C-alpha cells in the first residue's frame, strides 16, 4: 500500500522531471544536441540503405552478365544444331536465346537505374554529412558563447559593488582584529619587560644593603 510520504515523493519527482524537461526544451544547445542525435541516427539509416543499394547494383550486374552469357551460349548452340540439321534443338536454342536477350535488356535497365539511384543516394549522404559537420561546428560556437556568458556573469557577480563592499568590510574588520591582537601582544611584552627590570633593580638594591651591613 502506497504511503502518503511515497505519494508526496512521487509527486515531487514528477514535478522535478517536468521542470528539467521544460528547462532542457528551452535550452537551444540541448535542442540542437537532440536534433544532432536524431540526424546522426538518420544518417546511419541512410548508410545502410546505400549499402543495400550497392548490393542490389552488384546483384543486377551479376544477373546481367549471366543472362548475356546464356544468350551467347544459346546462339552458338543454335548454330551447332542447325549445322547438324537438328531443327528442333535449333528452335529451342533460338527461343531461349531470345528469352535471355530480353532478360539482359531488362537487367541492363535495372542496373543503370540502380547505378543512378546509388549515385543520388551517395550525393545526398555526402550533403547530409556536410550538414551534420556544420551543425557540430555551430554547436561548438554556441557552447563557446554560452561559456563566455556564464564566466562573465560570475566575474560580474564577484566584481559587483555590494559584493566588493562586503569583502572590504570583512578585510577592515580582520585588520582591526589583527591590530588589536598585536596591541595586546605588545602590551603584554612591555609589561613583562617592565616586571623583569623592576625585579632586577630590586635584587640589586637588596645586594647593596647586604654589602653595607
N, C-alpha and C positions, 0 to 999 in steps of 0.2 A: 504494500500500500504506500502510495507516494505521500511523503510528509509535507507539511506546509513549508518547511525550510527548503526541501528539494524543489518544490514548485516555484518558490521565490528565486532560487539559484538558477533554475532553467529559464525563467522569465528574464532575469538579468543577463544571462549568457546570450539569449536570443536577441535582446536589445543591443548588446555589445556587438554581436555579429552583424546586425543590420547597420549599426553606426560605422563599423570598419568597412563594410561592403560599400556603403554610400560614400565614405571618405575616399576609398580606392577608385570608385567610379568617377569622382570629381577630380582626381589627380590625373593630369594629362599624360604624365610619364607612365603611370600604371595602365592607362587605357592604351597607350602606344605599345607597351610591353605585351599586353593581351593581344593586340592586333598583330604584332610581330609573331607571337607564338602560333596564332591561327594561320597566318600567312605561311610560316615555315612548315606547318603540317600540310597545308595545301600544296606547297612546293614538293614535299616528299611524295604526295599522291601523284602529282604530275610526273615526277621522275619514274615512278612505277609504270604509269601509262606509256611513257616514252619507251621504257624497256620492253613493254608488251608490244608496242607498235614496231619496234625494231625486230623483235622475234617474228612477228607476222610478216614483215617485209622479207626476212630471210626465208620463211616458210614458202611464201609466194615464189621466191627466186628458185628454191629447190624444186617445187612443183612445176614451174615453168620449164626449167631445164630438163626435167624428166619427161614432160609432155612433148617437147621439141625432139628429144632423143627418141621417144617411141614413134613419133610421126616419121622421122627419118628412117627408123628401123623398118616400119611397115612399108614405106615407099620402096626400099631396097628388096624387101621380101616379096612385094608385089611384082617387081621386075623379074625376080628369080622364078616365081610361079608362072608368069607369062611366058618366059623362055622355055619353061618345062611343059608348057601347054596345059597347066593346071588352072583352068579358068575359075573354078570355084574358089580355090585358095587365093587366086589373084583378086577376085572380087572382095573377099573377106579382108585382105590386106589394104585394098583401096578404101573400103568403108571405114576401117579402123584408123587409117591414116587421116581421113577427113575428120573423124571424131577428135583425134589428138590435136589436129591443127586448130580446130575450134576451141578446144580446151586451152591450147597455147595462147591464142588470141585473148581469150577471157582472162587467163592468168597474167598475161603481159599488162593488160589494162589494170588489173587489180594491183600488180606490182608497182606500176607507175603511180597509181593513186596512193598506195601505201607510202611510197617514197616521198610524194608531195606532202602528205599529211605528216610524215615524220619530220620533214624539214620545217613545216609550220609549227609543230609542237616544240621542236628544239629552239626555234626562234622565240616563241612565246616564253619558253622556260628561261632562256637567257635574259629576256626582258624582265621576267619575274625576279631572277636572281639579282639583277642590277637594281631593281626597285627595292628589294629587301636590303641590299647593301646601303642604299640611300637612306632607308628608314633606320638602319643601325647607326649610321653616322648622325642622323637627326636626333636619335635618342641620346647619343653621347653629348651632342651640343646642348640638348635640354637638361641633361644631368649636370653638365658643367655650369649652366646658368643657374640651376636650382641650388647647386653647392655654393656658388658665389653669393646668392641671395641669403642663404642660411648663415654663412660665415659673416657676411656684412651685418646681418641682423644681430648676431651675437656680439660682434665688435661694438656696434652702436649701443647695445644694451649695457656693455661694460663701460663705455665712454659716456653714457647718459649722465647729465648733471646731478640728478638725485643720487645715482649710484656712486659717482665720484665724490659727491659731498659726504655721503655716509662713510666712504672709505677714509676721506680726510679727517673726519671727526674721530674715527677709530684710531687713526695714526696719532692725532693730537692727544687723545686720551692715553694711548700707550706711552707716548713721550713723557707726558706729565707723570704717569705712574713710575716710569724708569727714573725720572729726575727725583721723584720722591724717595725711591729706594736708594739711589745714590746718596742723597742727602742724609738719610738715616744711617747708611753705612759710614759715610764720612764723619758724621756726628759721633757715632759710637767709637770710631777710631780715635777721634780727637779726645774724647773723654777717657779712653783707655790710656792714651799717651799722657794726659794730664795726671791721672791717678798714679801712673808709673813714676812720673817726675817727682810728684809730692812724696811718694814713698821713699825715693832715693834721698830727697832732701831731709826727710825725717830721720832716716838711718844715719845720714851724715852728722846731723845735729846731735843725735844720741852718742855717736862715736866721739865727738868733740867734748861733750860733757863728761864722758868717762875718762878721757885723757886728762882733763883739767883736774879732776878729783884725784 
